[in-house]
Amino acid sequence: MSAVQNVGVVGAGVSGLAAAILLAEAGIRVVVYEAKPDLGTLGSGITLQGNALRALDRLGVWDQVRRRSYSFDVTGIRAPGPEAPLVAEMHDNAMGGPDYPATAGMYRPDLAEILVARARAVGAVVRSGTRVTALVQDDDAVTLDLATAGGPDRATHDLVVGADGLNSTVRELIGIGTRPEPNGMGIFRAFVRRPAGADHTELVFGGPSYIAGFCPTGEDTMYAYLVEDKQDRQGLTPAEGSRLMAELARPYGAHWNDIRAQLERGVEHVHYTWFTSHLVPAPWNRGRVVVIGDAAHSCPPTVAQGAAQALEDAVVLGDVLARHDRLADALWTEFHERRVPRAAAVVEVSDQIASWLLAHERGDVPGLHRTISDLVSREP
């Protein structure tokens, strides 16, 4: 018998929906509370490496993800400048094993749609427009105070999973003081048409931006990104974001000529965020409440492991909850031993690459990518 029978998951992002799917599959009653009134996810694209694809297969959605994504196994490195000569092509490690591509790019809202549908199909209840305002726990249960469009509500669960992102309310409510800290970088992301021949990720380190890169997401789509010193760019309209990103991209050549032309005409999906980093030290739980995903850890996307680590949090949590018969120290010890060192290693390497770029160093970035791939290719 599972350690819990009734779980509340706060947050309908990748980690929250993954946890909901696995727990509902195990016969546990699951309710997901999402503060946003609309379950549609903002964003452009997402890079999913092999260990993320392996986790998505465990969730029962790999076939759908494969059909709605674009897979490749090479990363190109170009020099900055209008000629943009190709410096190297690296074969990406298949970090999920031989059954999965090395890397898949995907439109982020498509992934969200697939996960929401799967969660509901296996029996989880997903409530949008429902915000957690307070929680109280005792030895047997956790009671949530909820704010909804219809007024205040209350719910009681055996366990609450805080998967509510970087600015986690649950993390604050259980007294964890660790917060995401900006590292000095900001990133533009734009969803654009894929130029002919742009069939795998290419990266440029240097020039006016720290990183200029793109990732194919479909037969004729991809997302492009530029990393700069962080700026106050809140409230940018798509037109303003397109214009600023086009200007920043002006010195880059090769496929960036096509990308820049699209930006100059204006694209619908342009987003800007700051890079952050944090790691909640063990334990991630306080009694019957635990944080996972971005609520527990974040890092610059320099090794493209954010979604993968969030998914792995959910997979391991689902596994230990299904195999243990009660919420006791042994369960939490196993969970933290399997997750905290791995998440910490990803955060450390991601931060190291970002620090080198901020210092305008030319460190062995491909070598660091290989180091992290060796780590995460092993099952969590």
DRENDO-1510 file (C-alpha; in Angstrom, 1 decimal, always signed):
<recs>
REC; n; res; u; v; w
REC; 1; MET; +0.0; +0.0; +0.0 .
REC; 2; SER; +1.2; +3.5; -0.9 .
REC; 3; ALA; +2.5; +5.9; +1.8 .
REC; 4; VAL; -0.3; +8.3; +1.0 .
REC; 5; GLN; -3.8; +8.0; -0.5 .
REC; 6; ASN; -4.8; +11.7; -1.1 .
REC; 7; VAL; -2.3; +14.2; -2.4 .
REC; 8; GLY; -2.5; +17.9; -3.3 .
REC; 9; VAL; -0.1; +19.2; -5.9 .
REC; 10; VAL; +0.4; +22.9; -6.0 .
REC; 11; GLY; +1.4; +24.1; -9.5 .
REC; 12; ALA; +0.6; +22.7; -13.0 .
REC; 13; GLY; +4.0; +23.0; -14.5 .
REC; 14; VAL; +6.2; +20.2; -15.6 .
REC; 15; SER; +7.1; +18.8; -12.2 .
REC; 16; GLY; +3.6; +19.2; -10.7 .
REC; 17; LEU; +1.9; +17.5; -13.6 .
REC; 18; ALA; +4.5; +14.7; -13.7 .
REC; 19; ALA; +4.0; +14.0; -10.0 .
REC; 20; ALA; +0.2; +14.1; -10.5 .
REC; 21; ILE; +0.4; +11.6; -13.3 .
REC; 22; LEU; +2.6; +9.1; -11.5 .
REC; 23; LEU; +0.6; +9.3; -8.3 .
REC; 24; ALA; -2.8; +9.0; -10.0 .
REC; 25; GLU; -1.5; +6.0; -12.0 .
REC; 26; ALA; -0.7; +4.3; -8.6 .
REC; 27; GLY; -4.3; +4.7; -7.6 .
REC; 28; ILE; -3.8; +7.8; -5.3 .
REC; 29; ARG; -6.4; +10.5; -5.3 .
REC; 30; VAL; -4.7; +13.6; -6.7 .
REC; 31; VAL; -5.8; +17.2; -7.0 .
REC; 32; VAL; -3.6; +19.8; -8.8 .
REC; 33; TYR; -4.1; +23.5; -7.9 .
REC; 34; GLU; -2.9; +26.0; -10.4 .
REC; 35; ALA; -3.1; +29.7; -9.6 .
REC; 36; LYS; -3.4; +30.9; -13.3 .
REC; 37; PRO; -6.9; +30.9; -14.6 .
REC; 38; ASP; -5.8; +29.5; -17.9 .
REC; 39; LEU; -3.8; +26.3; -18.1 .
REC; 40; GLY; -2.1; +27.3; -21.3 .
REC; 41; THR; +1.6; +27.8; -20.8 .
REC; 42; LEU; +3.4; +30.9; -22.0 .
REC; 43; GLY; +6.8; +30.4; -23.6 .
REC; 44; SER; +8.6; +29.6; -26.8 .
REC; 45; GLY; +10.5; +26.4; -26.9 .
REC; 46; ILE; +12.1; +23.9; -24.6 .
REC; 47; THR; +15.1; +21.6; -25.1 .
REC; 48; LEU; +14.6; +18.1; -23.8 .
REC; 49; GLN; +17.7; +15.9; -23.4 .
REC; 50; GLY; +17.6; +12.2; -23.3 .
REC; 51; ASN; +17.1; +11.8; -19.5 .
REC; 52; ALA; +14.0; +14.1; -19.9 .
REC; 53; LEU; +12.7; +11.9; -22.7 .
REC; 54; ARG; +13.2; +8.8; -20.6 .
REC; 55; ALA; +11.1; +10.5; -17.8 .
REC; 56; LEU; +8.4; +11.5; -20.2 .
REC; 57; ASP; +8.2; +7.8; -21.4 .
REC; 58; ARG; +7.7; +6.8; -17.8 .
REC; 59; LEU; +4.7; +9.2; -17.7 .
REC; 60; GLY; +3.2; +7.5; -20.8 .
REC; 61; VAL; +3.5; +10.5; -23.1 .
REC; 62; TRP; +6.7; +9.8; -25.1 .
REC; 63; ASP; +4.9; +8.8; -28.3 .
REC; 64; GLN; +2.9; +12.1; -28.3 .
REC; 65; VAL; +6.1; +14.1; -27.5 .
REC; 66; ARG; +8.0; +12.4; -30.3 .
REC; 67; ARG; +5.3; +13.3; -32.8 .
REC; 68; ARG; +5.1; +16.9; -31.7 .
REC; 69; SER; +8.9; +17.6; -31.3 .
REC; 70; TYR; +12.0; +17.6; -33.4 .
REC; 71; SER; +14.9; +15.2; -32.5 .
REC; 72; PHE; +18.6; +15.5; -33.3 .
REC; 73; ASP; +22.0; +14.4; -32.0 .
REC; 74; VAL; +24.4; +17.1; -33.0 .
REC; 75; THR; +25.3; +20.5; -31.5 .
REC; 76; GLY; +27.2; +23.0; -33.7 .
REC; 77; ILE; +29.5; +25.7; -32.4 .
REC; 78; ARG; +30.0; +28.8; -34.5 .
REC; 79; ALA; +32.3; +31.8; -34.1 .
REC; 80; PRO; +30.7; +35.2; -33.6 .
REC; 81; GLY; +30.7; +37.7; -36.5 .
REC; 82; PRO; +28.9; +38.1; -39.8 .
REC; 83; GLU; +30.7; +35.1; -41.5 .
REC; 84; ALA; +29.9; +32.8; -38.5 .
REC; 85; PRO; +32.4; +30.1; -39.4 .
REC; 86; LEU; +31.6; +26.6; -38.0 .
REC; 87; VAL; +34.1; +25.8; -35.3 .
REC; 88; ALA; +33.0; +22.4; -34.2 .
REC; 89; GLU; +30.1; +19.9; -34.3 .
REC; 90; MET; +29.7; +17.7; -31.2 .
REC; 91; HIS; +27.7; +14.6; -31.1 .
REC; 92; ASP; +25.3; +14.8; -28.2 .
REC; 93; ASN; +25.4; +12.0; -25.7 .
REC; 94; ALA; +22.2; +9.9; -25.5 .
REC; 95; MET; +21.7; +10.6; -21.9 .
REC; 96; GLY; +18.4; +8.6; -21.8 .
REC; 97; GLY; +20.0; +5.5; -23.2 .
REC; 98; PRO; +19.8; +4.0; -26.7 .
REC; 99; ASP; +15.9; +4.0; -26.8 .
REC; 100; TYR; +15.7; +7.8; -27.1 .
REC; 101; PRO; +17.2; +10.6; -29.2 .
REC; 102; ALA; +20.0; +12.6; -27.7 .
REC; 103; THR; +17.9; +15.8; -27.8 .
REC; 104; ALA; +14.4; +16.9; -28.8 .
REC; 105; GLY; +13.2; +20.5; -29.2 .
REC; 106; MET; +9.6; +21.2; -28.5 .
REC; 107; TYR; +7.1; +24.1; -28.4 .
REC; 108; ARG; +6.6; +24.5; -24.6 .
REC; 109; PRO; +2.8; +25.0; -24.7 .
REC; 110; ASP; +2.5; +21.7; -26.6 .
REC; 111; LEU; +4.3; +19.9; -23.8 .
REC; 112; ALA; +2.0; +21.5; -21.3 .
REC; 113; GLU; -1.1; +20.5; -23.2 .
REC; 114; ILE; +0.1; +16.8; -23.4 .
REC; 115; LEU; +0.8; +16.7; -19.7 .
REC; 116; VAL; -2.5; +18.2; -18.6 .
REC; 117; ALA; -4.4; +15.8; -20.8 .
REC; 118; ARG; -2.5; +12.8; -19.5 .
REC; 119; ALA; -3.0; +13.9; -15.9 .
REC; 120; ARG; -6.7; +14.1; -16.4 .
REC; 121; ALA; -6.8; +10.8; -18.3 .
REC; 122; VAL; -5.3; +8.9; -15.4 .
REC; 123; GLY; -7.7; +10.4; -12.9 .
REC; 124; ALA; -6.0; +13.5; -11.5 .
REC; 125; VAL; -8.3; +16.5; -10.9 .
REC; 126; VAL; -6.7; +19.8; -12.3 .
REC; 127; ARG; -8.2; +23.0; -10.8 .
REC; 128; SER; -7.1; +26.2; -12.5 .
REC; 129; GLY; -7.6; +29.6; -11.0 .
REC; 130; THR; -7.0; +28.2; -7.5 .
REC; 131; ARG; -4.4; +29.8; -5.3 .
REC; 132; VAL; -3.0; +28.5; -2.1 .
REC; 133; THR; -3.1; +31.2; +0.6 .
REC; 134; ALA; -2.2; +29.2; +3.8 .
REC; 135; LEU; -1.5; +25.7; +5.0 .
REC; 136; VAL; -1.6; +24.0; +8.4 .
REC; 137; GLN; -0.3; +20.5; +9.0 .
REC; 138; ASP; -0.4; +18.0; +11.8 .
REC; 139; ASP; +0.8; +14.4; +12.2 .
REC; 140; ASP; -1.8; +13.0; +9.9 .
REC; 141; ALA; -2.8; +15.6; +7.3 .
REC; 142; VAL; -2.2; +19.0; +5.6 .
REC; 143; THR; -5.1; +21.5; +5.3 .
REC; 144; LEU; -4.9; +24.1; +2.5 .
REC; 145; ASP; -6.7; +27.4; +2.4 .
REC; 146; LEU; -7.6; +28.2; -1.2 .
REC; 147; ALA; -8.6; +31.4; -3.0 .
REC; 148; THR; -10.9; +30.7; -6.1 .
REC; 149; ALA; -13.1; +32.8; -8.3 .
REC; 150; GLY; -16.0; +31.5; -6.4 .
REC; 151; GLY; -14.6; +32.5; -3.0 .
REC; 152; PRO; -12.5; +30.9; -0.3 .
REC; 153; ASP; -12.2; +27.1; -0.1 .
REC; 154; ARG; -10.4; +24.5; +1.9 .
REC; 155; ALA; -9.0; +21.1; +1.2 .
REC; 156; THR; -7.2; +18.4; +3.3 .
REC; 157; HIS; -4.6; +16.0; +2.0 .
REC; 158; ASP; -2.2; +13.3; +3.3 .
REC; 159; LEU; +0.7; +15.1; +1.5 .
REC; 160; VAL; +1.2; +18.4; -0.3 .
REC; 161; VAL; +3.7; +18.7; -3.1 .
REC; 162; GLY; +4.8; +22.3; -3.8 .
REC; 163; ALA; +5.6; +22.4; -7.5 .
REC; 164; ASP; +4.7; +26.0; -7.8 .
REC; 165; GLY; +7.9; +27.4; -9.5 .
REC; 166; LEU; +10.6; +29.8; -8.8 .
REC; 167; ASN; +8.5; +32.1; -6.6 .
REC; 168; SER; +7.0; +29.2; -4.7 .
REC; 169; THR; +4.2; +30.1; -2.2 .
REC; 170; VAL; +4.5; +26.6; -0.7 .
REC; 171; ARG; +8.2; +27.0; -0.1 .
REC; 172; GLU; +7.5; +30.3; +1.8 .
REC; 173; LEU; +4.6; +28.9; +3.8 .
REC; 174; ILE; +6.7; +26.0; +5.2 .
REC; 175; GLY; +9.5; +28.4; +6.2 .
REC; 176; ILE; +12.2; +27.6; +3.7 .
REC; 177; GLY; +14.2; +30.8; +3.2 .
REC; 178; THR; +16.3; +29.8; +0.1 .
REC; 179; ARG; +15.3; +32.0; -2.8 .
REC; 180; PRO; +16.3; +32.1; -6.5 .
REC; 181; GLU; +19.1; +34.7; -7.0 .
REC; 182; PRO; +19.7; +36.5; -10.4 .
REC; 183; ASN; +23.2; +35.7; -11.7 .
REC; 184; GLY; +23.5; +38.9; -13.9 .
REC; 185; MET; +22.2; +37.4; -17.2 .
REC; 186; GLY; +18.9; +37.8; -19.0 .
REC; 187; ILE; +17.6; +35.8; -22.0 .
REC; 188; PHE; +15.4; +36.6; -25.0 .
REC; 189; ARG; +13.5; +33.7; -26.4 .
REC; 190; ALA; +11.5; +33.8; -29.7 .
REC; 191; PHE; +9.5; +31.2; -31.5 .
REC; 192; VAL; +10.2; +31.5; -35.2 .
REC; 193; ARG; +10.1; +29.7; -38.5 .
REC; 194; ARG; +13.0; +27.3; -38.9 .
REC; 195; PRO; +15.4; +28.3; -41.7 .
REC; 196; ALA; +16.3; +25.6; -44.2 .
REC; 197; GLY; +19.2; +23.5; -43.0 .
REC; 198; ALA; +18.9; +24.6; -39.4 .
REC; 199; ASP; +18.3; +21.0; -38.3 .
REC; 200; HIS; +20.1; +20.9; -34.9 .
REC; 201; THR; +21.1; +23.3; -32.2 .
REC; 202; GLU; +23.9; +25.8; -32.9 .
REC; 203; LEU; +25.5; +28.0; -30.4 .
REC; 204; VAL; +27.7; +31.1; -30.6 .
REC; 205; PHE; +29.7; +32.0; -27.5 .
REC; 206; GLY; +30.7; +35.6; -27.5 .
REC; 207; GLY; +30.1; +38.7; -29.6 .
REC; 208; PRO; +27.7; +41.3; -28.2 .
REC; 209; SER; +25.8; +38.5; -26.5 .
REC; 210; TYR; +27.1; +35.8; -24.1 .
REC; 211; ILE; +25.3; +33.1; -26.1 .
REC; 212; ALA; +23.3; +33.2; -29.4 .
REC; 213; GLY; +21.6; +29.9; -30.1 .
REC; 214; PHE; +18.6; +28.1; -31.4 .
REC; 215; CYS; +16.8; +24.8; -31.1 .
REC; 216; PRO; +14.6; +23.2; -33.8 .
REC; 217; THR; +11.1; +22.3; -32.4 .
REC; 218; GLY; +9.4; +20.9; -35.6 .
REC; 219; GLU; +9.6; +20.5; -39.3 .
REC; 220; ASP; +9.3; +24.2; -39.9 .
REC; 221; THR; +9.6; +25.8; -36.4 .
REC; 222; MET; +12.3; +26.5; -33.8 .
REC; 223; TYR; +13.1; +28.8; -30.9 .
REC; 224; ALA; +16.0; +31.2; -30.9 .
REC; 225; TYR; +17.6; +32.8; -27.9 .
REC; 226; LEU; +20.1; +35.5; -27.0 .
REC; 227; VAL; +21.7; +35.9; -23.6 .
REC; 228; GLU; +22.7; +39.4; -22.5 .
REC; 229; ASP; +23.4; +41.3; -19.3 .
REC; 230; LYS; +20.2; +41.3; -17.4 .
REC; 231; GLN; +18.0; +44.3; -18.1 .
REC; 232; ASP; +14.7; +45.6; -16.7 .
REC; 233; ARG; +12.5; +44.5; -19.6 .
REC; 234; GLN; +9.3; +43.8; -17.9 .
REC; 235; GLY; +6.1; +44.4; -19.8 .
REC; 236; LEU; +7.6; +44.2; -23.3 .
REC; 237; THR; +5.1; +43.8; -26.1 .
REC; 238; PRO; +5.9; +41.3; -28.8 .
REC; 239; ALA; +6.7; +44.1; -31.2 .
REC; 240; GLU; +9.1; +45.7; -28.7 .
REC; 241; GLY; +10.7; +42.4; -27.9 .
REC; 242; SER; +11.1; +41.5; -31.6 .
REC; 243; ARG; +12.8; +44.9; -32.2 .
REC; 244; LEU; +15.2; +44.6; -29.3 .
REC; 245; MET; +16.1; +41.1; -30.1 .
REC; 246; ALA; +16.6; +41.8; -33.8 .
REC; 247; GLU; +19.0; +44.6; -32.9 .
REC; 248; LEU; +21.0; +42.4; -30.5 .
REC; 249; ALA; +21.2; +39.7; -33.2 .
REC; 250; ARG; +22.5; +42.1; -35.8 .
REC; 251; PRO; +26.2; +41.0; -35.6 .
REC; 252; TYR; +25.5; +37.3; -36.0 .
REC; 253; GLY; +25.5; +35.5; -39.4 .
REC; 254; ALA; +24.6; +32.1; -40.9 .
REC; 255; HIS; +21.1; +31.1; -39.9 .
REC; 256; TRP; +20.8; +34.3; -37.8 .
REC; 257; ASN; +20.4; +36.3; -41.0 .
REC; 258; ASP; +17.0; +34.6; -41.5 .
REC; 259; ILE; +16.1; +34.7; -37.8 .
REC; 260; ARG; +16.9; +38.4; -37.7 .
REC; 261; ALA; +14.7; +39.1; -40.8 .
REC; 262; GLN; +11.8; +37.5; -39.1 .
REC; 263; LEU; +12.3; +39.5; -35.9 .
REC; 264; GLU; +12.5; +42.7; -37.9 .
REC; 265; ARG; +9.1; +41.9; -39.3 .
REC; 266; GLY; +7.8; +41.0; -35.8 .
REC; 267; VAL; +7.1; +37.7; -34.2 .
REC; 268; GLU; +4.2; +36.8; -31.9 .
REC; 269; HIS; +6.0; +34.9; -29.2 .
REC; 270; VAL; +9.0; +36.7; -27.6 .
REC; 271; HIS; +9.8; +36.3; -24.0 .
REC; 272; TYR; +12.4; +37.7; -21.6 .
REC; 273; THR; +13.5; +36.3; -18.3 .
REC; 274; TRP; +16.5; +36.5; -16.0 .
REC; 275; PHE; +18.8; +33.6; -15.2 .
REC; 276; THR; +18.6; +32.5; -11.6 .
REC; 277; SER; +20.2; +30.0; -9.4 .
REC; 278; HIS; +19.3; +28.3; -6.1 .
REC; 279; LEU; +19.3; +25.0; -4.4 .
REC; 280; VAL; +17.2; +24.3; -1.3 .
REC; 281; PRO; +19.5; +22.2; +1.0 .
REC; 282; ALA; +18.1; +18.9; +2.2 .
REC; 283; PRO; +15.5; +18.3; +3.5 .
REC; 284; TRP; +13.1; +19.6; +0.8 .
REC; 285; ASN; +10.2; +18.6; +3.0 .
REC; 286; ARG; +8.8; +20.0; +6.2 .
REC; 287; GLY; +6.6; +17.2; +7.6 .
REC; 288; ARG; +4.0; +16.3; +5.1 .
REC; 289; VAL; +4.8; +19.1; +2.6 .
REC; 290; VAL; +7.6; +18.8; +0.1 .
REC; 291; VAL; +8.9; +21.1; -2.7 .
REC; 292; ILE; +10.2; +19.9; -6.0 .
REC; 293; GLY; +11.2; +21.3; -9.4 .
REC; 294; ASP; +11.9; +25.0; -9.7 .
REC; 295; ALA; +10.6; +25.5; -6.1 .
REC; 296; ALA; +13.5; +23.4; -4.9 .
REC; 297; HIS; +16.3; +24.3; -7.4 .
REC; 298; SER; +17.0; +26.5; -10.4 .
REC; 299; CYS; +20.0; +27.1; -12.6 .
REC; 300; PRO; +21.0; +29.0; -15.7 .
REC; 301; PRO; +19.9; +26.9; -18.8 .
REC; 302; THR; +23.5; +26.5; -19.9 .
REC; 303; VAL; +23.3; +22.7; -19.9 .
REC; 304; ALA; +19.5; +22.5; -20.8 .
REC; 305; GLN; +18.7; +20.4; -17.7 .
REC; 306; GLY; +16.0; +22.4; -16.0 .
REC; 307; ALA; +13.0; +20.5; -17.2 .
REC; 308; ALA; +14.8; +17.2; -17.0 .
REC; 309; GLN; +15.7; +17.7; -13.3 .
REC; 310; ALA; +12.1; +18.8; -12.5 .
REC; 311; LEU; +10.8; +15.6; -14.2 .
REC; 312; GLU; +13.3; +13.5; -12.3 .
REC; 313; ASP; +12.2; +15.0; -9.0 .
REC; 314; ALA; +8.6; +13.9; -9.8 .
REC; 315; VAL; +9.7; +10.4; -10.9 .
REC; 316; VAL; +11.7; +9.7; -7.8 .
REC; 317; LEU; +9.0; +11.1; -5.5 .
REC; 318; GLY; +6.4; +9.0; -7.2 .
REC; 319; ASP; +8.6; +5.9; -6.9 .
REC; 320; VAL; +9.4; +6.3; -3.1 .
REC; 321; LEU; +5.8; +7.1; -2.3 .
REC; 322; ALA; +4.6; +4.0; -4.1 .
REC; 323; ARG; +7.2; +1.6; -2.5 .
REC; 324; HIS; +7.0; +2.8; +1.1 .
REC; 325; ASP; +4.0; +2.2; +3.2 .
REC; 326; ARG; +4.2; +5.3; +5.3 .
REC; 327; LEU; +5.6; +8.8; +5.3 .
REC; 328; ALA; +8.5; +8.2; +7.6 .
REC; 329; ASP; +12.2; +9.1; +7.8 .
REC; 330; ALA; +13.2; +6.2; +5.6 .
REC; 331; LEU; +11.1; +7.5; +2.7 .
REC; 332; TRP; +12.5; +11.0; +2.9 .
REC; 333; THR; +16.1; +9.8; +3.4 .
REC; 334; GLU; +15.8; +7.8; +0.2 .
REC; 335; PHE; +14.2; +10.6; -1.7 .
REC; 336; HIS; +16.9; +13.2; -0.7 .
REC; 337; GLU; +19.8; +10.8; -1.3 .
REC; 338; ARG; +18.6; +10.2; -4.9 .
REC; 339; ARG; +17.7; +13.7; -5.7 .
REC; 340; VAL; +19.7; +16.4; -3.9 .
REC; 341; PRO; +23.3; +15.4; -5.0 .
REC; 342; ARG; +22.2; +15.1; -8.6 .
REC; 343; ALA; +20.3; +18.4; -8.6 .
REC; 344; ALA; +23.3; +20.1; -6.9 .
REC; 345; ALA; +25.7; +18.8; -9.5 .
REC; 346; VAL; +23.6; +20.2; -12.3 .
REC; 347; VAL; +23.2; +23.6; -10.6 .
REC; 348; GLU; +27.0; +23.7; -9.9 .
REC; 349; VAL; +28.0; +23.0; -13.5 .
REC; 350; SER; +25.3; +25.3; -14.9 .
REC; 351; ASP; +26.5; +28.1; -12.6 .
REC; 352; GLN; +30.2; +27.4; -13.5 .
REC; 353; ILE; +29.5; +27.9; -17.3 .
REC; 354; ALA; +27.5; +31.0; -16.6 .
REC; 355; SER; +30.3; +32.4; -14.4 .
REC; 356; TRP; +32.9; +31.8; -17.0 .
REC; 357; LEU; +30.8; +33.5; -19.7 .
REC; 358; LEU; +30.2; +36.5; -17.4 .
REC; 359; ALA; +34.0; +36.8; -16.9 .
REC; 360; HIS; +34.5; +36.6; -20.7 .
REC; 361; GLU; +36.5; +33.5; -20.3 .
REC; 362; ARG; +36.7; +30.8; -23.0 .
REC; 363; GLY; +36.5; +27.8; -20.8 .
REC; 364; ASP; +36.1; +24.2; -22.1 .
REC; 365; VAL; +32.3; +24.6; -22.5 .
REC; 366; PRO; +32.0; +21.4; -24.6 .
REC; 367; GLY; +34.0; +19.5; -21.9 .
REC; 368; LEU; +31.6; +20.7; -19.2 .
REC; 369; HIS; +28.6; +19.6; -21.2 .
REC; 370; ARG; +30.2; +16.2; -21.5 .
REC; 371; THR; +30.8; +16.1; -17.7 .
REC; 372; ILE; +27.1; +16.8; -16.9 .
REC; 373; SER; +26.0; +14.3; -19.6 .
REC; 374; ASP; +28.0; +11.6; -17.9 .
REC; 375; LEU; +26.3; +12.4; -14.6 .
REC; 376; VAL; +22.6; +12.5; -15.8 .
REC; 377; SER; +22.9; +9.6; -18.2 .
REC; 378; ARG; +22.6; +7.3; -15.1 .
REC; 379; GLU; +19.1; +6.6; -13.8 .
REC; 380; PRO; +18.1; +9.0; -10.9 .
</recs>
